[in-house]
Amino acid sequence: MSEMMPNSVAIIPAAKEVTRSRDTDYPFRQNSDFLYLTGFLEPDAVLVLLPGRRQGQVLMFCRDRDPERELWDGYRQGAEGVVANFGMNDAYPVGDIDDIAPGLIEGRSTIYYSMGHDDGFDRRVLGWVNQIRAKVRTGAKPPGDISDLAFLLHEHRLIKSDAEMRLMQRAADISAQAHCRAMRECSPGRYEYHLESAIQHDFAEHGARFVAYNSIVGSGKNACCLHYTDNDAKMVDGDLVLIDAGCEYQGYAADITRTFPVSGRFSEEQRAIYNVVLKSQRAAIAATKPGAKWNRPHDVTVQVITEGLVELGLLSGDVEELIDAGAYTDFYMHRAGHWLGLDVHDVGEYRIDGKWRPLEPGMVLTIEPGIYVAQDNNNVDPKWRGIGVRIEDDVLVTQGGCHVLTSGVPKDADDIEALMAAV
């Protein structure tokens, strides 16, 4: 609130329950901004911040207590619970918001509200403003500006507190353990969904009931499809399997990718490509430190991967010229990472005033280079076709460099083979 404009108000709605089919809903997931500010896990609530207001600066509108509905759907905090347990100065039934909100907004110069995410609530906010405008002749003062709170709030979310770091480490540890289980349980003849179910069972066993995103379990040529989620193919001896999966723990996401041989042993070609990707990832992690620009780890992966592709004969020519021409994108077509936090692709600007931003302690990012040789790529020797490799870790920027949160799952080829052989 200290960063908001003088005499302003912020309005942040919670998420709604979403219908999955007919009369069943998806599991409820709170809006990440709302969760960050409140810790409140019920739908149909609205947070209002009113800096400088004597009667209370932090208000929430929430569902009333309803013993009959609570019998079916679970306990509700109600207004009294919200004040007692969530640090609100005051709380009101959400059904009264249309009567109360215009009075809270009237006389404020600026409304902080993120338009464009919920058409119905957008119209509601504009309706409150229009109610005030209709009374201008009687002395009412409507807000003159609607500004996006994200520009302030997301910078706070980008830098993780010590408490957030502990939660993210726990999410990383649970996810790493689940990946190790998948390696141990993998064998030819099983289906991709067997590994998916093993991972999700391990998540739930350790207190992370939900995945942070749809798990990718792609074997053989499926590993070359970046967002493959069918996860229904039979795994074949001699193929690799790529797993990109992470749990959500108390709202915070982990995001890990490992690639390993279905049979437990890398072929010569698989190991060659795997080691190029691993070398590029380790170089990118070494380049991750305070003051380094956001794009530096990615540029490092491009350099190492292009050099490796030339050494393996998958590309030919001068390395720098190939990089300038983007020739590597036939095999490495995505960037090396993204912010990580309450969302798996978390908030925060990558550029400031058009320039790549420097990394700062408390930022968490993924580093996930890959090489993908499509099954139908007729420009390369057939021995390389259908090999897809990605290696991804979650990395916390620290004062002295960085810390890999997801180091609990092996990624050296020999270590992976040893883990799989130890079953």
TORKOL-4160 file (C-alpha; in steps of 0.2 Angstrom, whole numbers, padded with zeros to 4 digits, m for minus):
423
<pt num="1" X="0000" Y="0000" Z="0000"/>
<pt num="2" X="0015" Y="0012" Z="0003"/>
<pt num="3" X="0019" Y="0011" Z="m0016"/>
<pt num="4" X="0001" Y="0015" Z="m0021"/>
<pt num="5" X="m0004" Y="0032" Z="m0027"/>
<pt num="6" X="m0010" Y="0044" Z="m0014"/>
<pt num="7" X="m0029" Y="0043" Z="m0010"/>
<pt num="8" X="m0031" Y="0027" Z="m0020"/>
<pt num="9" X="m0040" Y="0010" Z="m0018"/>
<pt num="10" X="m0035" Y="m0008" Z="m0024"/>
<pt num="11" X="m0048" Y="m0021" Z="m0028"/>
<pt num="12" X="m0042" Y="m0039" Z="m0030"/>
<pt num="13" X="m0055" Y="m0053" Z="m0033"/>
<pt num="14" X="m0053" Y="m0071" Z="m0028"/>
<pt num="15" X="m0055" Y="m0085" Z="m0040"/>
<pt num="16" X="m0072" Y="m0093" Z="m0044"/>
<pt num="17" X="m0076" Y="m0111" Z="m0044"/>
<pt num="18" X="m0076" Y="m0118" Z="m0062"/>
<pt num="19" X="m0088" Y="m0131" Z="m0068"/>
<pt num="20" X="m0079" Y="m0147" Z="m0075"/>
<pt num="21" X="m0095" Y="m0156" Z="m0082"/>
<pt num="22" X="m0113" Y="m0154" Z="m0078"/>
<pt num="23" X="m0114" Y="m0152" Z="m0059"/>
<pt num="24" X="m0096" Y="m0156" Z="m0055"/>
<pt num="25" X="m0082" Y="m0143" Z="m0052"/>
<pt num="26" X="m0063" Y="m0143" Z="m0055"/>
<pt num="27" X="m0053" Y="m0143" Z="m0039"/>
<pt num="28" X="m0053" Y="m0125" Z="m0033"/>
<pt num="29" X="m0037" Y="m0116" Z="m0035"/>
<pt num="30" X="m0036" Y="m0098" Z="m0028"/>
<pt num="31" X="m0031" Y="m0083" Z="m0039"/>
<pt num="32" X="m0012" Y="m0082" Z="m0036"/>
<pt num="33" X="m0012" Y="m0063" Z="m0032"/>
<pt num="34" X="m0026" Y="m0065" Z="m0020"/>
<pt num="35" X="m0017" Y="m0080" Z="m0012"/>
<pt num="36" X="m0001" Y="m0070" Z="m0010"/>
<pt num="37" X="m0009" Y="m0056" Z="m0001"/>
<pt num="38" X="m0021" Y="m0065" Z="0010"/>
<pt num="39" X="m0018" Y="m0084" Z="0011"/>
<pt num="40" X="m0037" Y="m0086" Z="0010"/>
<pt num="41" X="m0043" Y="m0102" Z="0001"/>
<pt num="42" X="m0061" Y="m0099" Z="m0002"/>
<pt num="43" X="m0069" Y="m0093" Z="m0019"/>
<pt num="44" X="m0080" Y="m0078" Z="m0021"/>
<pt num="45" X="m0071" Y="m0066" Z="m0011"/>
<pt num="46" X="m0064" Y="m0048" Z="m0014"/>
<pt num="47" X="m0050" Y="m0040" Z="m0005"/>
<pt num="48" X="m0050" Y="m0021" Z="m0004"/>
<pt num="49" X="m0035" Y="m0010" Z="0001"/>
<pt num="50" X="m0038" Y="0008" Z="0007"/>
<pt num="51" X="m0022" Y="0016" Z="0012"/>
<pt num="52" X="m0025" Y="0029" Z="0025"/>
<pt num="53" X="m0043" Y="0025" Z="0029"/>
<pt num="54" X="m0046" Y="0028" Z="0048"/>
<pt num="55" X="m0060" Y="0015" Z="0049"/>
<pt num="56" X="m0049" Y="0001" Z="0042"/>
<pt num="57" X="m0037" Y="m0001" Z="0028"/>
<pt num="58" X="m0038" Y="m0019" Z="0024"/>
<pt num="59" X="m0056" Y="m0026" Z="0020"/>
<pt num="60" X="m0063" Y="m0042" Z="0013"/>
<pt num="61" X="m0079" Y="m0047" Z="0006"/>
<pt num="62" X="m0082" Y="m0066" Z="0008"/>
<pt num="63" X="m0096" Y="m0079" Z="0009"/>
<pt num="64" X="m0107" Y="m0079" Z="0024"/>
<pt num="65" X="m0107" Y="m0094" Z="0036"/>
<pt num="66" X="m0121" Y="m0106" Z="0030"/>
<pt num="67" X="m0122" Y="m0122" Z="0041"/>
<pt num="68" X="m0133" Y="m0131" Z="0027"/>
<pt num="69" X="m0121" Y="m0128" Z="0013"/>
<pt num="70" X="m0106" Y="m0131" Z="0025"/>
<pt num="71" X="m0114" Y="m0148" Z="0028"/>
<pt num="72" X="m0112" Y="m0152" Z="0010"/>
<pt num="73" X="m0097" Y="m0142" Z="0004"/>
<pt num="74" X="m0086" Y="m0139" Z="0019"/>
<pt num="75" X="m0082" Y="m0126" Z="0033"/>
<pt num="76" X="m0083" Y="m0107" Z="0028"/>
<pt num="77" X="m0073" Y="m0094" Z="0038"/>
<pt num="78" X="m0087" Y="m0080" Z="0036"/>
<pt num="79" X="m0084" Y="m0062" Z="0041"/>
<pt num="80" X="m0079" Y="m0066" Z="0059"/>
<pt num="81" X="m0067" Y="m0079" Z="0054"/>
<pt num="82" X="m0059" Y="m0068" Z="0041"/>
<pt num="83" X="m0055" Y="m0054" Z="0053"/>
<pt num="84" X="m0049" Y="m0066" Z="0067"/>
<pt num="85" X="m0038" Y="m0078" Z="0056"/>
<pt num="86" X="m0033" Y="m0068" Z="0041"/>
<pt num="87" X="m0028" Y="m0050" Z="0048"/>
<pt num="88" X="m0042" Y="m0041" Z="0040"/>
<pt num="89" X="m0047" Y="m0024" Z="0048"/>
<pt num="90" X="m0065" Y="m0028" Z="0044"/>
<pt num="91" X="m0076" Y="m0040" Z="0033"/>
<pt num="92" X="m0093" Y="m0040" Z="0025"/>
<pt num="93" X="m0104" Y="m0053" Z="0016"/>
<pt num="94" X="m0099" Y="m0053" Z="m0002"/>
<pt num="95" X="m0118" Y="m0052" Z="m0006"/>
<pt num="96" X="m0117" Y="m0034" Z="0000"/>
<pt num="97" X="m0103" Y="m0028" Z="m0011"/>
<pt num="98" X="m0113" Y="m0019" Z="m0023"/>
<pt num="99" X="m0121" Y="m0008" Z="m0009"/>
<pt num="100" X="m0104" Y="m0005" Z="0000"/>
<pt num="101" X="m0091" Y="m0004" Z="m0014"/>
<pt num="102" X="m0096" Y="0012" Z="m0022"/>
<pt num="103" X="m0095" Y="0021" Z="m0005"/>
<pt num="104" X="m0077" Y="0014" Z="m0003"/>
<pt num="105" X="m0072" Y="0020" Z="m0020"/>
<pt num="106" X="m0080" Y="0037" Z="m0020"/>
<pt num="107" X="m0068" Y="0051" Z="m0018"/>
<pt num="108" X="m0053" Y="0040" Z="m0022"/>
<pt num="109" X="m0042" Y="0047" Z="m0036"/>
<pt num="110" X="m0036" Y="0030" Z="m0043"/>
<pt num="111" X="m0043" Y="0012" Z="m0043"/>
<pt num="112" X="m0030" Y="m0002" Z="m0044"/>
<pt num="113" X="m0038" Y="m0016" Z="m0053"/>
<pt num="114" X="m0032" Y="m0028" Z="m0066"/>
<pt num="115" X="m0044" Y="m0027" Z="m0081"/>
<pt num="116" X="m0047" Y="m0041" Z="m0094"/>
<pt num="117" X="m0046" Y="m0057" Z="m0083"/>
<pt num="118" X="m0065" Y="m0058" Z="m0078"/>
<pt num="119" X="m0077" Y="m0049" Z="m0090"/>
<pt num="120" X="m0091" Y="m0050" Z="m0077"/>
<pt num="121" X="m0081" Y="m0043" Z="m0063"/>
<pt num="122" X="m0074" Y="m0029" Z="m0075"/>
<pt num="123" X="m0092" Y="m0024" Z="m0078"/>
<pt num="124" X="m0096" Y="m0024" Z="m0060"/>
<pt num="125" X="m0081" Y="m0012" Z="m0056"/>
<pt num="126" X="m0086" Y="0000" Z="m0070"/>
<pt num="127" X="m0104" Y="m0001" Z="m0064"/>
<pt num="128" X="m0098" Y="0005" Z="m0047"/>
<pt num="129" X="m0089" Y="0020" Z="m0055"/>
<pt num="130" X="m0103" Y="0024" Z="m0066"/>
<pt num="131" X="m0115" Y="0025" Z="m0050"/>
<pt num="132" X="m0103" Y="0038" Z="m0043"/>
<pt num="133" X="m0102" Y="0048" Z="m0060"/>
<pt num="134" X="m0121" Y="0048" Z="m0060"/>
<pt num="135" X="m0121" Y="0058" Z="m0044"/>
<pt num="136" X="m0107" Y="0071" Z="m0049"/>
<pt num="137" X="m0120" Y="0085" Z="m0048"/>
<pt num="138" X="m0123" Y="0081" Z="m0030"/>
<pt num="139" X="m0105" Y="0082" Z="m0026"/>
<pt num="140" X="m0099" Y="0064" Z="m0028"/>
<pt num="141" X="m0081" Y="0062" Z="m0034"/>
<pt num="142" X="m0078" Y="0047" Z="m0046"/>
<pt num="143" X="m0060" Y="0040" Z="m0048"/>
<pt num="144" X="m0051" Y="0048" Z="m0062"/>
<pt num="145" X="m0040" Y="0033" Z="m0066"/>
<pt num="146" X="m0040" Y="0014" Z="m0066"/>
<pt num="147" X="m0022" Y="0007" Z="m0065"/>
<pt num="148" X="m0016" Y="m0011" Z="m0065"/>
<pt num="149" X="m0010" Y="m0017" Z="m0048"/>
<pt num="150" X="0001" Y="m0030" Z="m0056"/>
<pt num="151" X="0014" Y="m0017" Z="m0060"/>
<pt num="152" X="0017" Y="m0016" Z="m0041"/>
<pt num="153" X="0012" Y="m0032" Z="m0035"/>
<pt num="154" X="0021" Y="m0044" Z="m0047"/>
<pt num="155" X="0038" Y="m0036" Z="m0043"/>
<pt num="156" X="0035" Y="m0041" Z="m0025"/>
<pt num="157" X="0030" Y="m0059" Z="m0030"/>
<pt num="158" X="0046" Y="m0060" Z="m0041"/>
<pt num="159" X="0057" Y="m0058" Z="m0026"/>
<pt num="160" X="0054" Y="m0073" Z="m0014"/>
<pt num="161" X="0054" Y="m0071" Z="0005"/>
<pt num="162" X="0063" Y="m0083" Z="0016"/>
<pt num="163" X="0046" Y="m0091" Z="0020"/>
<pt num="164" X="0042" Y="m0093" Z="0001"/>
<pt num="165" X="0060" Y="m0101" Z="m0002"/>
<pt num="166" X="0056" Y="m0114" Z="0012"/>
<pt num="167" X="0040" Y="m0119" Z="0003"/>
<pt num="168" X="0048" Y="m0119" Z="m0014"/>
<pt num="169" X="0062" Y="m0130" Z="m0007"/>
<pt num="170" X="0049" Y="m0142" Z="0000"/>
<pt num="171" X="0040" Y="m0142" Z="m0017"/>
<pt num="172" X="0056" Y="m0146" Z="m0026"/>
<pt num="173" X="0061" Y="m0160" Z="m0013"/>
<pt num="174" X="0044" Y="m0169" Z="m0016"/>
<pt num="175" X="0045" Y="m0167" Z="m0034"/>
<pt num="176" X="0063" Y="m0173" Z="m0035"/>
<pt num="177" X="0058" Y="m0189" Z="m0025"/>
<pt num="178" X="0044" Y="m0192" Z="m0037"/>
<pt num="179" X="0056" Y="m0192" Z="m0052"/>
<pt num="180" X="0067" Y="m0204" Z="m0043"/>
<pt num="181" X="0053" Y="m0216" Z="m0041"/>
<pt num="182" X="0048" Y="m0215" Z="m0059"/>
<pt num="183" X="0066" Y="m0219" Z="m0064"/>
<pt num="184" X="0065" Y="m0234" Z="m0052"/>
<pt num="185" X="0048" Y="m0240" Z="m0059"/>
<pt num="186" X="0052" Y="m0238" Z="m0077"/>
<pt num="187" X="0053" Y="m0253" Z="m0088"/>
<pt num="188" X="0049" Y="m0258" Z="m0106"/>
<pt num="189" X="0032" Y="m0263" Z="m0109"/>
<pt num="190" X="0024" Y="m0252" Z="m0097"/>
<pt num="191" X="0014" Y="m0237" Z="m0102"/>
<pt num="192" X="0018" Y="m0218" Z="m0100"/>
<pt num="193" X="0003" Y="m0216" Z="m0089"/>
<pt num="194" X="0011" Y="m0229" Z="m0076"/>
<pt num="195" X="0025" Y="m0217" Z="m0073"/>
<pt num="196" X="0013" Y="m0202" Z="m0072"/>
<pt num="197" X="0003" Y="m0211" Z="m0059"/>
<pt num="198" X="0018" Y="m0215" Z="m0049"/>
<pt num="199" X="0024" Y="m0197" Z="m0049"/>
<pt num="200" X="0007" Y="m0190" Z="m0044"/>
<pt num="201" X="0005" Y="m0204" Z="m0030"/>
<pt num="202" X="0021" Y="m0198" Z="m0023"/>
<pt num="203" X="0016" Y="m0180" Z="m0023"/>
<pt num="204" X="0000" Y="m0184" Z="m0014"/>
<pt num="205" X="0009" Y="m0195" Z="m0001"/>
<pt num="206" X="0020" Y="m0181" Z="0004"/>
<pt num="207" X="0006" Y="m0168" Z="0006"/>
<pt num="208" X="0006" Y="m0161" Z="m0012"/>
<pt num="209" X="m0011" Y="m0166" Z="m0018"/>
<pt num="210" X="m0010" Y="m0157" Z="m0035"/>
<pt num="211" X="0002" Y="m0155" Z="m0049"/>
<pt num="212" X="0008" Y="m0138" Z="m0053"/>
<pt num="213" X="0004" Y="m0141" Z="m0072"/>
<pt num="214" X="m0001" Y="m0156" Z="m0083"/>
<pt num="215" X="0013" Y="m0169" Z="m0082"/>
<pt num="216" X="0022" Y="m0173" Z="m0098"/>
<pt num="217" X="0028" Y="m0191" Z="m0100"/>
<pt num="218" X="0034" Y="m0194" Z="m0117"/>
<pt num="219" X="0044" Y="m0209" Z="m0123"/>
<pt num="220" X="0052" Y="m0211" Z="m0140"/>
<pt num="221" X="0047" Y="m0199" Z="m0153"/>
<pt num="222" X="0034" Y="m0191" Z="m0140"/>
<pt num="223" X="0049" Y="m0184" Z="m0131"/>
<pt num="224" X="0051" Y="m0172" Z="m0146"/>
<pt num="225" X="0034" Y="m0164" Z="m0143"/>
<pt num="226" X="0037" Y="m0150" Z="m0131"/>
<pt num="227" X="0020" Y="m0150" Z="m0122"/>
<pt num="228" X="0015" Y="m0169" Z="m0125"/>
<pt num="229" X="0002" Y="m0174" Z="m0112"/>
<pt num="230" X="m0007" Y="m0189" Z="m0119"/>
<pt num="231" X="0004" Y="m0200" Z="m0109"/>
<pt num="232" X="m0004" Y="m0216" Z="m0116"/>
<pt num="233" X="0010" Y="m0224" Z="m0127"/>
<pt num="234" X="0019" Y="m0241" Z="m0122"/>
<pt num="235" X="0037" Y="m0238" Z="m0118"/>
<pt num="236" X="0049" Y="m0247" Z="m0129"/>
<pt num="237" X="0066" Y="m0255" Z="m0125"/>
<pt num="238" X="0079" Y="m0243" Z="m0133"/>
<pt num="239" X="0069" Y="m0227" Z="m0132"/>
<pt num="240" X="0071" Y="m0213" Z="m0120"/>
<pt num="241" X="0057" Y="m0206" Z="m0109"/>
<pt num="242" X="0056" Y="m0187" Z="m0105"/>
<pt num="243" X="0046" Y="m0183" Z="m0089"/>
<pt num="244" X="0042" Y="m0164" Z="m0086"/>
<pt num="245" X="0032" Y="m0164" Z="m0069"/>
<pt num="246" X="0031" Y="m0154" Z="m0053"/>
<pt num="247" X="0020" Y="m0153" Z="m0038"/>
<pt num="248" X="0011" Y="m0138" Z="m0031"/>
<pt num="249" X="0015" Y="m0137" Z="m0012"/>
<pt num="250" X="0004" Y="m0124" Z="m0002"/>
<pt num="251" X="0002" Y="m0114" Z="m0018"/>
<pt num="252" X="0020" Y="m0115" Z="m0024"/>
<pt num="253" X="0026" Y="m0124" Z="m0040"/>
<pt num="254" X="0041" Y="m0135" Z="m0043"/>
<pt num="255" X="0045" Y="m0139" Z="m0061"/>
<pt num="256" X="0058" Y="m0153" Z="m0065"/>
<pt num="257" X="0062" Y="m0162" Z="m0082"/>
<pt num="258" X="0073" Y="m0177" Z="m0083"/>
<pt num="259" X="0076" Y="m0189" Z="m0098"/>
<pt num="260" X="0082" Y="m0207" Z="m0095"/>
<pt num="261" X="0082" Y="m0223" Z="m0105"/>
<pt num="262" X="0067" Y="m0234" Z="m0104"/>
<pt num="263" X="0079" Y="m0250" Z="m0102"/>
<pt num="264" X="0090" Y="m0241" Z="m0090"/>
<pt num="265" X="0105" Y="m0239" Z="m0101"/>
<pt num="266" X="0108" Y="m0225" Z="m0114"/>
<pt num="267" X="0113" Y="m0229" Z="m0131"/>
<pt num="268" X="0129" Y="m0221" Z="m0138"/>
<pt num="269" X="0119" Y="m0208" Z="m0148"/>
<pt num="270" X="0107" Y="m0205" Z="m0134"/>
<pt num="271" X="0121" Y="m0202" Z="m0122"/>
<pt num="272" X="0130" Y="m0191" Z="m0134"/>
<pt num="273" X="0115" Y="m0179" Z="m0136"/>
<pt num="274" X="0111" Y="m0180" Z="m0117"/>
<pt num="275" X="0129" Y="m0175" Z="m0112"/>
<pt num="276" X="0128" Y="m0160" Z="m0124"/>
<pt num="277" X="0111" Y="m0154" Z="m0115"/>
<pt num="278" X="0119" Y="m0158" Z="m0098"/>
<pt num="279" X="0134" Y="m0148" Z="m0102"/>
<pt num="280" X="0124" Y="m0133" Z="m0108"/>
<pt num="281" X="0113" Y="m0133" Z="m0092"/>
<pt num="282" X="0128" Y="m0134" Z="m0080"/>
<pt num="283" X="0136" Y="m0119" Z="m0089"/>
<pt num="284" X="0119" Y="m0110" Z="m0088"/>
<pt num="285" X="0118" Y="m0113" Z="m0070"/>
<pt num="286" X="0136" Y="m0107" Z="m0067"/>
<pt num="287" X="0131" Y="m0091" Z="m0076"/>
<pt num="288" X="0116" Y="m0088" Z="m0065"/>
<pt num="289" X="0121" Y="m0075" Z="m0052"/>
<pt num="290" X="0116" Y="m0058" Z="m0046"/>
<pt num="291" X="0119" Y="m0044" Z="m0059"/>
<pt num="292" X="0119" Y="m0056" Z="m0073"/>
<pt num="293" X="0106" Y="m0052" Z="m0086"/>
<pt num="294" X="0091" Y="m0063" Z="m0088"/>
<pt num="295" X="0095" Y="m0069" Z="m0105"/>
<pt num="296" X="0113" Y="m0074" Z="m0100"/>
<pt num="297" X="0109" Y="m0092" Z="m0095"/>
<pt num="298" X="0099" Y="m0094" Z="m0111"/>
<pt num="299" X="0113" Y="m0087" Z="m0122"/>
<pt num="300" X="0126" Y="m0099" Z="m0114"/>
<pt num="301" X="0115" Y="m0114" Z="m0118"/>
<pt num="302" X="0113" Y="m0108" Z="m0136"/>
<pt num="303" X="0132" Y="m0107" Z="m0137"/>
<pt num="304" X="0136" Y="m0124" Z="m0129"/>
<pt num="305" X="0122" Y="m0133" Z="m0139"/>
<pt num="306" X="0127" Y="m0126" Z="m0156"/>
<pt num="307" X="0145" Y="m0131" Z="m0153"/>
<pt num="308" X="0139" Y="m0149" Z="m0148"/>
<pt num="309" X="0128" Y="m0150" Z="m0163"/>
<pt num="310" X="0142" Y="m0146" Z="m0174"/>
<pt num="311" X="0153" Y="m0159" Z="m0165"/>
<pt num="312" X="0140" Y="m0172" Z="m0167"/>
<pt num="313" X="0138" Y="m0168" Z="m0186"/>
<pt num="314" X="0120" Y="m0163" Z="m0184"/>
<pt num="315" X="0125" Y="m0145" Z="m0190"/>
<pt num="316" X="0139" Y="m0140" Z="m0200"/>
<pt num="317" X="0148" Y="m0123" Z="m0202"/>
<pt num="318" X="0155" Y="m0109" Z="m0191"/>
<pt num="319" X="0147" Y="m0109" Z="m0174"/>
<pt num="320" X="0145" Y="m0091" Z="m0173"/>
<pt num="321" X="0137" Y="m0089" Z="m0190"/>
<pt num="322" X="0125" Y="m0104" Z="m0186"/>
<pt num="323" X="0120" Y="m0095" Z="m0170"/>
<pt num="324" X="0117" Y="m0078" Z="m0179"/>
<pt num="325" X="0107" Y="m0088" Z="m0192"/>
<pt num="326" X="0097" Y="m0097" Z="m0179"/>
<pt num="327" X="0101" Y="m0114" Z="m0186"/>
<pt num="328" X="0101" Y="m0122" Z="m0169"/>
<pt num="329" X="0082" Y="m0118" Z="m0168"/>
<pt num="330" X="0079" Y="m0134" Z="m0178"/>
<pt num="331" X="0084" Y="m0144" Z="m0163"/>
<pt num="332" X="0082" Y="m0131" Z="m0149"/>
<pt num="333" X="0067" Y="m0121" Z="m0152"/>
<pt num="334" X="0062" Y="m0114" Z="m0134"/>
<pt num="335" X="0071" Y="m0102" Z="m0122"/>
<pt num="336" X="0081" Y="m0109" Z="m0107"/>
<pt num="337" X="0069" Y="m0105" Z="m0093"/>
<pt num="338" X="0055" Y="m0094" Z="m0085"/>
<pt num="339" X="0051" Y="m0087" Z="m0068"/>
<pt num="340" X="0044" Y="m0099" Z="m0055"/>
<pt num="341" X="0033" Y="m0096" Z="m0040"/>
<pt num="342" X="0015" Y="m0097" Z="m0036"/>
<pt num="343" X="0012" Y="m0100" Z="m0055"/>
<pt num="344" X="0023" Y="m0112" Z="m0064"/>
<pt num="345" X="0026" Y="m0098" Z="m0077"/>
<pt num="346" X="0027" Y="m0085" Z="m0064"/>
<pt num="347" X="0024" Y="m0066" Z="m0065"/>
<pt num="348" X="0038" Y="m0053" Z="m0066"/>
<pt num="349" X="0045" Y="m0043" Z="m0081"/>
<pt num="350" X="0059" Y="m0050" Z="m0091"/>
<pt num="351" X="0064" Y="m0033" Z="m0098"/>
<pt num="352" X="0065" Y="m0016" Z="m0090"/>
<pt num="353" X="0063" Y="m0002" Z="m0102"/>
<pt num="354" X="0067" Y="m0013" Z="m0116"/>
<pt num="355" X="0083" Y="m0021" Z="m0109"/>
<pt num="356" X="0085" Y="m0038" Z="m0101"/>
<pt num="357" X="0084" Y="m0036" Z="m0082"/>
<pt num="358" X="0098" Y="m0041" Z="m0070"/>
<pt num="359" X="0095" Y="m0056" Z="m0059"/>
<pt num="360" X="0093" Y="m0052" Z="m0040"/>
<pt num="361" X="0094" Y="m0063" Z="m0025"/>
<pt num="362" X="0077" Y="m0070" Z="m0021"/>
<pt num="363" X="0072" Y="m0073" Z="m0039"/>
<pt num="364" X="0068" Y="m0091" Z="m0044"/>
<pt num="365" X="0070" Y="m0097" Z="m0062"/>
<pt num="366" X="0070" Y="m0113" Z="m0071"/>
<pt num="367" X="0085" Y="m0118" Z="m0082"/>
<pt num="368" X="0079" Y="m0131" Z="m0095"/>
<pt num="369" X="0089" Y="m0133" Z="m0111"/>
<pt num="370" X="0085" Y="m0147" Z="m0123"/>
<pt num="371" X="0089" Y="m0155" Z="m0140"/>
<pt num="372" X="0075" Y="m0163" Z="m0150"/>
<pt num="373" X="0078" Y="m0173" Z="m0166"/>
<pt num="374" X="0062" Y="m0176" Z="m0175"/>
<pt num="375" X="0057" Y="m0193" Z="m0181"/>
<pt num="376" X="0054" Y="m0186" Z="m0198"/>
<pt num="377" X="0070" Y="m0175" Z="m0199"/>
<pt num="378" X="0077" Y="m0182" Z="m0216"/>
<pt num="379" X="0092" Y="m0169" Z="m0215"/>
<pt num="380" X="0101" Y="m0180" Z="m0202"/>
<pt num="381" X="0108" Y="m0197" Z="m0200"/>
<pt num="382" X="0094" Y="m0209" Z="m0196"/>
<pt num="383" X="0103" Y="m0215" Z="m0180"/>
<pt num="384" X="0099" Y="m0198" Z="m0172"/>
<pt num="385" X="0081" Y="m0197" Z="m0176"/>
<pt num="386" X="0067" Y="m0198" Z="m0163"/>
<pt num="387" X="0079" Y="m0193" Z="m0149"/>
<pt num="388" X="0072" Y="m0179" Z="m0137"/>
<pt num="389" X="0081" Y="m0173" Z="m0122"/>
<pt num="390" X="0077" Y="m0160" Z="m0109"/>
<pt num="391" X="0085" Y="m0157" Z="m0092"/>
<pt num="392" X="0077" Y="m0144" Z="m0081"/>
<pt num="393" X="0080" Y="m0138" Z="m0063"/>
<pt num="394" X="0073" Y="m0124" Z="m0052"/>
<pt num="395" X="0087" Y="m0112" Z="m0047"/>
<pt num="396" X="0086" Y="m0099" Z="m0033"/>
<pt num="397" X="0097" Y="m0083" Z="m0036"/>
<pt num="398" X="0107" Y="m0080" Z="m0020"/>
<pt num="399" X="0119" Y="m0067" Z="m0013"/>
<pt num="400" X="0134" Y="m0077" Z="m0019"/>
<pt num="401" X="0128" Y="m0085" Z="m0035"/>
<pt num="402" X="0113" Y="m0098" Z="m0035"/>
<pt num="403" X="0106" Y="m0113" Z="m0027"/>
<pt num="404" X="0098" Y="m0128" Z="m0036"/>
<pt num="405" X="0082" Y="m0132" Z="m0027"/>
<pt num="406" X="0080" Y="m0148" Z="m0037"/>
<pt num="407" X="0097" Y="m0156" Z="m0035"/>
<pt num="408" X="0088" Y="m0171" Z="m0026"/>
<pt num="409" X="0086" Y="m0180" Z="m0042"/>
<pt num="410" X="0101" Y="m0186" Z="m0052"/>
<pt num="411" X="0105" Y="m0180" Z="m0069"/>
<pt num="412" X="0122" Y="m0186" Z="m0073"/>
<pt num="413" X="0120" Y="m0201" Z="m0086"/>
<pt num="414" X="0130" Y="m0213" Z="m0075"/>
<pt num="415" X="0120" Y="m0208" Z="m0059"/>
<pt num="416" X="0104" Y="m0211" Z="m0068"/>
<pt num="417" X="0109" Y="m0228" Z="m0074"/>
<pt num="418" X="0115" Y="m0233" Z="m0057"/>
<pt num="419" X="0099" Y="m0227" Z="m0049"/>
<pt num="420" X="0089" Y="m0238" Z="m0062"/>
<pt num="421" X="0100" Y="m0253" Z="m0060"/>
<pt num="422" X="0098" Y="m0253" Z="m0041"/>
<pt num="423" X="0080" Y="m0258" Z="m0041"/>
